[in-house]
Amino acid sequence: MKHSITITLLLSLLMSGLAYSQDKVAFDYTNDYGSILKLTKDPNSEIFYDKLFKRFEDGDTTLTNYEMIALQIGYTDNPKYWPYQDISLEREIWDLNEKKEFEKAKSKLDTLLTNNPFSILGHREMSYVYSKLGDKSKADLHFQKFDLVVLSVLSTGDGTSYETSWFTLSPADGQWIIKLAFRQSVCSMGSGRDKNGNFHDILGIQFEDADDCKELFFNIQPAAKRMFGPEGLPLDGIEEVSINKKENPEEKKKRKKKGLKN
């Protein structure tokens, strides 16, 4: 297995207040982002974007966390990278799946994943759609991609401070990770800048049977630089981003029972 730490194990470590070190990427956004981005554009580099992306498209589970982070950094220079514009489509897809309108959801997921091949919500919900449509092979493929993206994000720090913030592509990704990977609730939402001016989401996670609201940090600086759409029109402010929607209780129960593979 590529990952020796699973989402379930990481969740238990967070709940106990312990840190983890396995499969971590030595990544400092301010110092490393630019150099990694440059290498993703070099055909002679081991992390050349086109070479890595073909492996990701095939669901190659031997991709390392570092290679996955390099892929996501390379994507931030893509002309289709407009993370704030993805949020409303992600909400719409979530609602369609709640309504069991899986064919409509699939059509919109095709659009989302064409524009944003690293969408956490996109691969999780596409896996869900294909499982409902009876295509286990494609359901497994998209779950593998969801797993690759989420675990690589969680490899960039421990999420407990600005200095160890998790690197994410979208201002909604932290919320989706809490909701879909950790299967917990977001109990608070805030934001701030670190000493280098990089923007972070600061989200509270509410563990089951716990009274406290534990803060987790997500570095969304690449997304913050794309707050304006391709026509230069302003999009929703960072503080206003929220994926919160009421979920059908029965569907929520089914999703929780289905659970996540690690």
ChimeraX attribute file (.defattr): number of C-alpha atoms within 10 A of each C-alpha:
attribute: neighborCount
match mode: 1-to-1
recipient: residues
	/A:1	6
	/A:2	11
	/A:3	19
	/A:4	8
	/A:5	17
	/A:6	13
	/A:7	18
	/A:8	15
	/A:9	13
	/A:10	18
	/A:11	17
	/A:12	13
	/A:13	14
	/A:14	19
	/A:15	15
	/A:16	9
	/A:17	11
	/A:18	10
	/A:19	13
	/A:20	15
	/A:21	10
	/A:22	10
	/A:23	18
	/A:24	18
	/A:25	18
	/A:26	11
	/A:27	18
	/A:28	14
	/A:29	20
	/A:30	12
	/A:31	9
	/A:32	11
	/A:33	16
	/A:34	12
	/A:35	10
	/A:36	20
	/A:37	21
	/A:38	15
	/A:39	17
	/A:40	24
	/A:41	15
	/A:42	13
	/A:43	12
	/A:44	9
	/A:45	12
	/A:46	12
	/A:47	24
	/A:48	21
	/A:49	23
	/A:50	15
	/A:51	14
	/A:52	18
	/A:53	20
	/A:54	11
	/A:55	13
	/A:56	22
	/A:57	12
	/A:58	12
	/A:59	19
	/A:60	16
	/A:61	16
	/A:62	13
	/A:63	16
	/A:64	17
	/A:65	23
	/A:66	20
	/A:67	21
	/A:68	23
	/A:69	25
	/A:70	22
	/A:71	24
	/A:72	24
	/A:73	22
	/A:74	23
	/A:75	20
	/A:76	19
	/A:77	12
	/A:78	11
	/A:79	9
	/A:80	12
	/A:81	21
	/A:82	22
	/A:83	23
	/A:84	23
	/A:85	17
	/A:86	20
	/A:87	21
	/A:88	13
	/A:89	17
	/A:90	22
	/A:91	15
	/A:92	14
	/A:93	25
	/A:94	20
	/A:95	17
	/A:96	17
	/A:97	20
	/A:98	18
	/A:99	13
	/A:100	14
	/A:101	13
	/A:102	20
	/A:103	15
	/A:104	13
	/A:105	23
	/A:106	22
	/A:107	12
	/A:108	19
	/A:109	25
	/A:110	14
	/A:111	14
	/A:112	21
	/A:113	17
	/A:114	12
	/A:115	17
	/A:116	22
	/A:117	19
	/A:118	23
	/A:119	26
	/A:120	29
	/A:121	25
	/A:122	28
	/A:123	24
	/A:124	21
	/A:125	25
	/A:126	28
	/A:127	25
	/A:128	22
	/A:129	23
	/A:130	20
	/A:131	15
	/A:132	15
	/A:133	13
	/A:134	10
	/A:135	12
	/A:136	13
	/A:137	12
	/A:138	16
	/A:139	21
	/A:140	18
	/A:141	20
	/A:142	23
	/A:143	24
	/A:144	22
	/A:145	25
	/A:146	24
	/A:147	24
	/A:148	25
	/A:149	22
	/A:150	24
	/A:151	24
	/A:152	26
	/A:153	28
	/A:154	22
	/A:155	24
	/A:156	24
	/A:157	25
	/A:158	23
	/A:159	23
	/A:160	18
	/A:161	16
	/A:162	21
	/A:163	15
	/A:164	18
	/A:165	25
	/A:166	26
	/A:167	28
	/A:168	27
	/A:169	26
	/A:170	27
	/A:171	28
	/A:172	25
	/A:173	24
	/A:174	26
	/A:175	26
	/A:176	24
	/A:177	18
	/A:178	20
	/A:179	17
	/A:180	22
	/A:181	21
	/A:182	18
	/A:183	20
	/A:184	17
	/A:185	18
	/A:186	22
	/A:187	14
	/A:188	14
	/A:189	17
	/A:190	14
	/A:191	15
	/A:192	15
	/A:193	13
	/A:194	13
	/A:195	9
	/A:196	8
	/A:197	10
	/A:198	17
	/A:199	21
	/A:200	27
	/A:201	29
	/A:202	23
	/A:203	22
	/A:204	20
	/A:205	24
	/A:206	20
	/A:207	20
	/A:208	10
	/A:209	6
	/A:210	9
	/A:211	8
	/A:212	11
	/A:213	15
	/A:214	19
	/A:215	19
	/A:216	24
	/A:217	25
	/A:218	31
	/A:219	30
	/A:220	24
	/A:221	21
	/A:222	23
	/A:223	22
	/A:224	19
	/A:225	12
	/A:226	19
	/A:227	20
	/A:228	18
	/A:229	14
	/A:230	13
	/A:231	6
	/A:232	9
	/A:233	8
	/A:234	12
	/A:235	12
	/A:236	12
	/A:237	11
	/A:238	19
	/A:239	12
	/A:240	10
	/A:241	16
	/A:242	16
	/A:243	18
	/A:244	12
	/A:245	9
	/A:246	9
	/A:247	13
	/A:248	11
	/A:249	10
	/A:250	10
	/A:251	14
	/A:252	13
	/A:253	12
	/A:254	10
	/A:255	14
	/A:256	12
	/A:257	9
	/A:258	10
	/A:259	12
	/A:260	16
	/A:261	12
	/A:262	12
